[in-house]
Amino acid sequence: MAFDLDDLDPRQKKPQPKNLDAMNIEDLKEYVAALKAELARVENKIKAKQSHAAAAASLFKK
């Protein structure tokens, strides 16, 4: 039986998008910077999980 390791991770409710119309230019720039930082954090977590999954898979293939 095959399964996806991602199925074991808890799912979180997706946040609602912010109302960008209510934000001024400076707020929008700060929001973009925060989103870029969050994106980098998420991409690093994905890489770590992929590395961990690959290491586990290679351990069980031996």
N, C-alpha and C positions, 0 to 999 in steps of 0.2 A: 504494500500500500504506500503510495507516494503522497507526501504532504509538503506544503510550503512552510518554511520556518517563519515567514511573516505572519502566518495564521496564529502563531503563538503570542505575538505582541498584542498588548491591549490597544483597542481602538479608542480614540478620543473624538468627541464631538467637534466638528469643524467650526472655527470662529466665523462670525458674520463679518463681511467686508465693512471697513470704515466708510463713513460718509465723507468723501473727499471734497465735496462742494463746501462744506463748513470749515475747511482748513485753509489757512493763508499759505503763501509761498514758502515761508520759513518753516512752518509746521510740516508742509509736504516734503521739503528737503530732509528734515529730521526723520520723518516717517520712512523715506526711501533709504536713508542710512541705516535705520533700525532693521528694515526688511533685508537689506544686503547682509548685515551681520547675522541675522537669523538664518538666512539662506546658507551662508558659509558654515554655520554651526550644524545645520541639518545635513549638508553635503558631507561634512566630516564624520558625522554619526553614521551615515549610510556606508561610507568607506570602511569604518571600523566594524560595522555589522557584517559587511561582505567579507572582510578579512577573517573575522571570527568564524563565519559560516564555512569559508573555504578551508580554514585550518581544521575545523571539526570534520568536514567531509573527507579531507585527506587522511585524518587519523583513522577513520572508520573504513577507509579503502584498503588499508594495509593488512 
